[in-house]
Every structure is written in structure tokens, then in C-alpha cells.
């Protein structure tokens, strides 16, 4: 599992998250829409030190407001990184549901959506040692705030987006656990 925030500074947490995005997400093309955002510098890394449900909700909603107030060119999308307090995957999932409900209550359904990443990510109904989980494994618990309009535009330029998960699983299986660790050595610490 990921080390807690006490082991890393906020800057180190952001740097390791950047390294994961550049090496795994963009480097392996796990998300074909990520490269332009990274290249343009419009991906925001928001590392929070909030702990406990209420402070975490306040920090999350502040990031939502910041994203909505910015132009897509300034901040296309945000990775809300929670290094402490959601190490347990099921606690993380509880917060994912809570954050989705908050977006809905704020009238942002259809405006923003969340993608989820966690060091211990597990797809339901899939064997724990299956490499498909690694497509959603990150150094820290992460909630990815995505502008739906931007995603819809990106999808119009990509044929067969429904095949992305299958392609990713095949690639991860070809690389194998050792190949993934070789590509991104921090995986050895938390997977």
C-alpha cells in the first residue's frame, strides 16, 4: 500500500503522482486523452492535507469550484490527491460515492464526472491478483475531476473508445507485474 503523507512532503506526493501520470497513464497510453492535457500543462495536481469526512468534503468542493471557475485552457482537469485517511480501498469507495452525490446535489451531473484511482484498486468480481486492477492503481488515492463536455469532444475524435479497457488489460498482462514495476518502480512498494 502507499506510504502515508507523513513519509512524503506535499511536493514529493505531487511529483510522484506526476511521474505516475507521465510514465503509466500517458507512457502506456492507458488513457488516450491524457497526453494533450499533460503536454499543454492544464492538468491540475491538487494534493490535500484534509483528514476526516467534513474537511475532505470542503477541500473537494473547493477544487470543484476552482475547476469550474477556470477556463479549460487554464485547468482542463484535476487530480484530487488524498494521501492520508483513505488508505483503505473501501473507505475510498465510500468517499467516491459521497463525492458523486455531492456533484449531483450541486446540479453538476452532466457537467463533471469522477474517475477513480487507488493503490489497492480492485474491480468487483475480478481475482485480486489480476493485472486489470493496475489500470486504476495510483501511488495515492485520487479522485479525477473530468469536464464532461471536454470528454465528449475528445471521444468524437477517437474510434472505438469502448475498446480502451480491453486494450489496457491486454497490455498490462503482456507487461506482467515485474514489467510494470520495472516501468514504475514505486509500484513495488504498494502493489
Residue frames relative to the residue before (quaternion, step in Angstrom):
aa qw qx qy qz dx dy dz
X 1.0000 0.0000 0.0000 0.0000 0.00 0.00 0.00
X 0.6411 -0.5329 0.3860 0.3949 3.55 -1.23 0.42
X 0.4960 -0.6091 0.5203 0.3352 3.51 -1.18 0.57
X 0.5150 -0.6423 0.4582 0.3351 3.58 -1.09 0.57
X 0.7081 -0.4676 0.3243 0.4180 3.53 -1.30 0.30
X 0.5696 0.6123 -0.4001 0.3748 3.62 1.06 -0.59
X 0.6680 0.5081 -0.2977 0.4549 3.60 1.14 -0.54
X 0.7811 0.2616 -0.1102 0.5562 3.59 1.20 -0.48
X 0.4444 -0.6353 0.5517 0.3074 3.53 -1.22 0.53
X 0.6701 -0.4716 0.3763 0.4324 3.56 -1.27 0.27
X 0.6468 0.5254 -0.3144 0.4546 3.58 0.97 -0.85
X 0.6623 0.4949 -0.3063 0.4718 3.60 0.97 -0.81
X 0.6191 0.5324 -0.3373 0.4684 3.58 1.06 -0.75
X 0.6622 0.4905 -0.3053 0.4772 3.57 0.92 -0.88
X 0.6573 0.5202 -0.3153 0.4450 3.59 0.92 -0.88
X 0.6681 0.4858 -0.3045 0.4743 3.59 0.92 -0.86
X 0.6270 0.5186 -0.3329 0.4764 3.59 1.07 -0.70
X 0.6248 0.5251 -0.3256 0.4774 3.60 1.01 -0.81
X 0.6505 0.5214 -0.3118 0.4558 3.55 0.92 -0.94
X 0.6385 0.5171 -0.3187 0.4727 3.60 0.99 -0.83
X 0.6511 0.5071 -0.3208 0.4648 3.60 0.90 -0.90
X 0.7178 0.4624 -0.2638 0.4487 3.58 0.77 -1.03
X 0.7262 0.4452 -0.2450 0.4631 3.58 0.94 -0.86
X 0.7923 0.3233 -0.1548 0.4938 3.55 0.79 -1.02
X 0.7417 0.4280 -0.2472 0.4534 3.57 0.56 -1.15
X 0.7526 0.3254 -0.1883 0.5406 3.59 0.82 -1.00
X 0.6676 0.5437 -0.3081 0.4047 3.57 0.85 -0.98
X 0.7488 0.3215 -0.1940 0.5462 3.58 1.03 -0.75
X 0.3887 -0.7423 0.4536 0.3036 3.58 1.34 -0.01
X 0.1784 0.8027 -0.5449 0.1641 3.58 1.01 0.82
X 0.7481 0.1395 -0.1098 0.6394 3.55 1.19 -0.60
X 0.2954 -0.8023 0.4890 0.1732 3.60 -0.25 1.20
X 0.6394 0.5316 -0.3232 0.4518 3.59 1.26 -0.20
X 0.5654 0.6531 -0.3628 0.3495 3.59 1.26 -0.28
X 0.6056 0.6151 -0.3680 0.3457 3.60 0.92 -0.83
X 0.6856 0.4701 -0.3300 0.4473 3.66 0.74 -0.84
X 0.6389 0.5316 -0.3238 0.4520 3.59 1.01 -0.79
X 0.6546 0.4904 -0.3039 0.4885 3.58 1.00 -0.85
X 0.6569 0.5237 -0.3037 0.4494 3.58 0.91 -0.97
X 0.7176 0.4432 -0.2458 0.4777 3.60 0.97 -0.86
X 0.4297 -0.7274 0.4443 0.2982 3.60 1.25 -0.20
X 0.5221 0.6588 -0.4062 0.3583 3.60 1.15 0.47
X 0.4813 0.6104 -0.4550 0.4344 3.57 1.27 0.42
X 0.2041 -0.7842 0.5767 0.1040 3.58 -0.66 1.11
X 0.1913 -0.7338 0.6438 0.1021 3.53 -1.05 0.93
X 0.0155 -0.8091 0.5857 -0.0453 3.57 -0.43 1.23
X 0.0800 -0.7981 0.5972 -0.0009 3.56 -0.23 1.30
X 0.1499 -0.8098 0.5634 0.0662 3.58 -0.66 1.09
X 0.2724 -0.7294 0.5961 0.1961 3.53 -1.20 0.55
X 0.3714 0.7393 -0.4783 0.2944 3.58 1.31 0.19
X 0.0368 -0.7773 0.6280 -0.0023 3.54 -1.05 0.86
X 0.7132 0.3578 -0.3128 0.5152 3.53 -1.01 0.81
X 0.6567 -0.5824 0.3226 0.3541 3.52 -1.09 0.75
X 0.7047 0.4754 -0.2926 0.4380 3.62 0.72 -0.98
X 0.6815 0.4560 -0.3155 0.4775 3.65 0.80 -0.84
X 0.6356 0.5293 -0.3300 0.4549 3.59 1.06 -0.72
X 0.6296 0.5148 -0.3265 0.4816 3.59 1.00 -0.79
X 0.6560 0.5089 -0.3162 0.4590 3.60 0.90 -0.89
X 0.6653 0.4939 -0.3043 0.4699 3.60 0.93 -0.86
X 0.6373 0.5252 -0.3206 0.4639 3.58 0.99 -0.84
X 0.6924 0.4716 -0.2867 0.4648 3.59 0.81 -0.97
X 0.5958 0.5439 -0.3631 0.4662 3.61 1.11 -0.58
X 0.6497 0.5018 -0.3098 0.4797 3.60 1.03 -0.77
X 0.6059 0.5398 -0.3502 0.4678 3.58 1.05 -0.74
X 0.6725 0.4990 -0.2906 0.4629 3.59 0.87 -0.97
X 0.6445 0.5226 -0.3152 0.4605 3.57 0.98 -0.87
X 0.6551 0.5085 -0.3084 0.4659 3.58 0.92 -0.90
X 0.7009 0.4765 -0.2777 0.4524 3.59 0.83 -0.96
X 0.6618 0.5067 -0.3048 0.4609 3.60 1.11 -0.62
X 0.6682 0.4940 -0.2908 0.4743 3.59 1.20 -0.49
X 0.5017 -0.5979 0.5169 0.3517 3.53 -1.24 0.40
X 0.6355 -0.5243 0.3944 0.4071 3.58 -1.23 0.39
X 0.6213 0.5533 -0.3418 0.4371 3.57 1.09 -0.67
X 0.6601 0.4899 -0.2936 0.4878 3.58 1.09 -0.78
X 0.7770 -0.0516 0.0903 0.6209 3.57 0.76 -1.14
X 0.2301 -0.7938 0.5534 0.1033 3.52 -0.36 1.27
X 0.7833 -0.0777 0.1474 0.5988 3.51 0.93 -1.03
X 0.2542 -0.7843 0.5527 0.1214 3.58 -1.17 0.53
X 0.2057 -0.7069 0.6613 0.1436 3.51 -1.15 0.79
X 0.1566 -0.7792 0.6052 0.0457 3.56 -0.49 1.28
X 0.1196 -0.8380 0.5323 -0.0075 3.55 -0.18 1.38
X 0.0936 -0.7978 0.5956 -0.0020 3.56 -0.78 1.13
X 0.1351 -0.8601 0.4871 0.0680 3.60 0.16 1.24
X 0.7899 0.2351 -0.1221 0.5530 3.59 1.15 -0.48
X 0.7742 0.3921 -0.2827 0.4087 3.53 -1.04 0.85
X 0.7687 0.2749 -0.1727 0.5510 3.59 1.17 -0.43
X 0.1912 0.8114 -0.5288 0.1597 3.57 1.06 0.72
X 0.6467 0.4787 -0.3150 0.5034 3.59 1.10 -0.67
X 0.4862 -0.7065 0.4348 0.2747 3.58 -0.67 1.13
X 0.6845 0.4892 -0.3013 0.4487 3.60 0.96 -0.78
X 0.5825 0.5237 -0.3684 0.5006 3.61 1.17 -0.46
X 0.6179 0.5437 -0.3255 0.4654 3.54 1.05 -0.82
X 0.6686 0.5014 -0.3027 0.4582 3.59 0.88 -0.93
X 0.6025 0.5464 -0.3549 0.4610 3.60 1.08 -0.68
X 0.6813 0.4696 -0.2838 0.4845 3.59 0.97 -0.84
X 0.5831 0.5600 -0.3718 0.4563 3.58 1.08 -0.62
X 0.6649 0.4882 -0.2971 0.4810 3.59 0.91 -0.92
X 0.6381 0.5268 -0.3192 0.4619 3.57 0.98 -0.87
X 0.6786 0.4869 -0.2949 0.4643 3.60 0.84 -0.94
X 0.6293 0.5190 -0.3356 0.4712 3.60 1.03 -0.72
X 0.6422 0.5098 -0.3157 0.4774 3.59 1.02 -0.79
X 0.6418 0.5225 -0.3262 0.4567 3.60 0.98 -0.79
X 0.6359 0.5140 -0.3308 0.4712 3.59 0.99 -0.78
X 0.6450 0.5157 -0.3121 0.4697 3.57 0.99 -0.85
X 0.6741 0.4989 -0.2917 0.4599 3.60 0.89 -0.96
X 0.6766 0.4770 -0.2848 0.4833 3.58 1.12 -0.64
X 0.5077 -0.6659 0.4100 0.3616 3.59 1.28 0.04
X 0.5050 0.6786 -0.3958 0.3576 3.58 1.20 0.47
X 0.3664 0.6953 -0.5180 0.3374 3.57 1.24 0.31
X 0.7659 0.2701 -0.2292 0.5366 3.57 -0.72 1.06
X 0.6680 0.4387 -0.2906 0.5262 3.58 1.31 -0.17
X 0.7888 0.0502 0.0071 0.6126 3.55 0.92 -1.01
X 0.0572 -0.7592 0.6448 0.0672 3.51 -1.24 0.52
X 0.3618 -0.7253 0.5457 0.2129 3.53 -1.28 0.38
X 0.1284 -0.7070 0.6862 0.1133 3.49 -1.24 0.68
X 0.2676 -0.8071 0.5161 0.1027 3.57 -1.02 0.76
X 0.0061 -0.7719 0.6340 -0.0470 3.52 -1.11 0.93
X 0.0797 0.7863 -0.6030 0.1085 3.55 -0.99 0.87
X 0.5841 -0.6004 0.4079 0.3633 3.63 -1.04 0.66
X 0.7672 0.3142 -0.1738 0.5315 3.59 1.10 -0.64
X 0.1737 0.8358 -0.5086 0.1123 3.58 1.17 0.54
X 0.0066 0.7783 -0.6266 0.0394 3.54 -1.00 0.95
X 0.3070 -0.7137 0.5976 0.1981 3.55 -0.91 0.94
X 0.5149 -0.6533 0.4613 0.3087 3.54 -0.94 0.91
X 0.8293 0.2342 -0.1871 0.4716 3.54 -1.04 0.88
X 0.6287 0.4952 -0.3316 0.4996 3.58 1.30 0.19
X 0.5764 -0.6028 0.4232 0.3539 3.59 -0.96 0.86
X 0.5906 -0.6280 0.3854 0.3292 3.58 -0.99 0.91
X 0.7349 0.4191 -0.2450 0.4735 3.61 1.02 -0.70
X 0.4170 0.7091 -0.4694 0.3210 3.61 1.26 0.14
X 0.4649 -0.7156 0.4538 0.2567 3.56 -0.86 0.96
X 0.4708 0.6732 -0.4542 0.3447 3.62 1.19 -0.18
X 0.5767 0.6012 -0.3740 0.4076 3.61 1.10 -0.62
X 0.6224 0.5915 -0.3356 0.3874 3.56 1.07 -0.76
X 0.5396 0.6067 -0.4203 0.4051 3.62 1.18 -0.26
X 0.7629 0.3000 -0.1680 0.5475 3.60 1.21 -0.45
X 0.5006 0.6344 -0.4418 0.3895 3.58 1.18 0.43
X 0.0477 -0.7881 0.6120 -0.0469 3.51 -0.93 1.04
X 0.6654 -0.5198 0.3420 0.4123 3.59 -1.19 0.33
X 0.7809 0.1264 -0.0338 0.6108 3.60 1.15 -0.71
X 0.6000 -0.5003 0.4371 0.4457 3.59 -1.21 0.15
X 0.0139 -0.8069 0.5873 -0.0618 3.57 -0.80 1.09
X 0.1424 -0.7247 0.6680 0.0908 3.52 -1.14 0.83
X 0.1913 -0.8022 0.5599 0.0802 3.56 -0.57 1.16
X 0.2074 -0.7756 0.5905 0.0828 3.57 -0.57 1.22
X 0.0527 -0.8179 0.5708 -0.0496 3.54 -0.56 1.26
X 0.3747 -0.6860 0.5758 0.2398 3.57 -1.00 0.85
X 0.4148 -0.7427 0.4649 0.2454 3.59 -0.55 1.11
X 0.6326 0.5350 -0.3490 0.4380 3.62 0.94 -0.76
X 0.6499 0.5091 -0.3106 0.4711 3.56 1.00 -0.82
X 0.6448 0.5145 -0.3163 0.4685 3.58 1.01 -0.83
X 0.6393 0.5264 -0.3269 0.4553 3.59 0.96 -0.84
X 0.6445 0.5047 -0.3233 0.4748 3.60 0.98 -0.80
X 0.6552 0.5113 -0.3166 0.4572 3.59 0.93 -0.86
X 0.6548 0.5312 -0.3141 0.4363 3.59 0.97 -0.81
X 0.6086 0.5639 -0.3666 0.4211 3.61 1.08 -0.55
X 0.7168 0.4227 -0.2395 0.5001 3.58 1.21 -0.47
X 0.6786 0.4449 -0.2782 0.5140 3.58 1.26 0.17
X 0.2798 -0.7772 0.5397 0.1623 3.56 -0.60 1.12
X 0.8659 0.0892 -0.1060 0.4807 3.54 -1.10 0.86
X 0.0674 0.8292 -0.5523 0.0536 3.64 0.70 0.96
X 0.5742 0.5965 -0.3819 0.4105 3.61 1.15 -0.46
X 0.6437 0.5287 -0.3216 0.4502 3.59 1.23 -0.31
X 0.4306 0.7253 -0.4498 0.2937 3.60 1.27 -0.17
X 0.6811 0.4792 -0.3304 0.4441 3.68 0.72 -0.87
X 0.6487 0.5116 -0.3256 0.4597 3.62 0.92 -0.81
X 0.6465 0.5148 -0.3121 0.4687 3.57 0.96 -0.89
X 0.6543 0.5187 -0.3092 0.4552 3.58 0.96 -0.89
X 0.6500 0.5154 -0.3190 0.4583 3.58 0.89 -0.91
X 0.6485 0.5156 -0.3168 0.4617 3.58 0.92 -0.89
X 0.6591 0.5087 -0.3013 0.4647 3.59 0.93 -0.90
X 0.6669 0.4992 -0.3043 0.4619 3.60 0.88 -0.91
X 0.6536 0.5018 -0.3135 0.4720 3.58 1.00 -0.77
X 0.6326 0.5228 -0.3314 0.4653 3.58 1.04 -0.73
X 0.6769 0.4817 -0.2910 0.4744 3.59 0.98 -0.82
X 0.2386 -0.7933 0.5200 0.2082 3.57 1.03 -0.78
X 0.7058 -0.4752 0.3213 0.4158 3.53 -1.28 0.37
X 0.6853 0.4848 -0.2904 0.4594 3.59 0.84 -0.95
X 0.6408 0.5218 -0.3208 0.4628 3.57 1.03 -0.74
X 0.6445 0.5090 -0.3173 0.4742 3.57 1.05 -0.74
X 0.6525 0.4959 -0.3095 0.4823 3.58 0.98 -0.82
X 0.6250 0.5289 -0.3410 0.4620 3.59 1.02 -0.74
X 0.6713 0.4995 -0.2885 0.4655 3.57 1.00 -0.85
X 0.7893 0.0553 0.0028 0.6115 3.58 1.02 -0.85
X 0.2698 -0.8369 0.4512 0.1525 3.62 0.27 1.27
X 0.5952 0.5727 -0.4040 0.3931 3.68 0.94 -0.53
X 0.5036 0.6477 -0.4319 0.3746 3.62 1.17 -0.36
X 0.6033 0.5815 -0.3652 0.4056 3.60 1.05 -0.66
X 0.6646 0.5338 -0.2949 0.4318 3.58 1.14 -0.62
X 0.8428 0.2066 -0.0730 0.4916 3.56 1.01 -0.64
X 0.6855 0.4426 -0.3154 0.4845 3.61 1.15 0.13
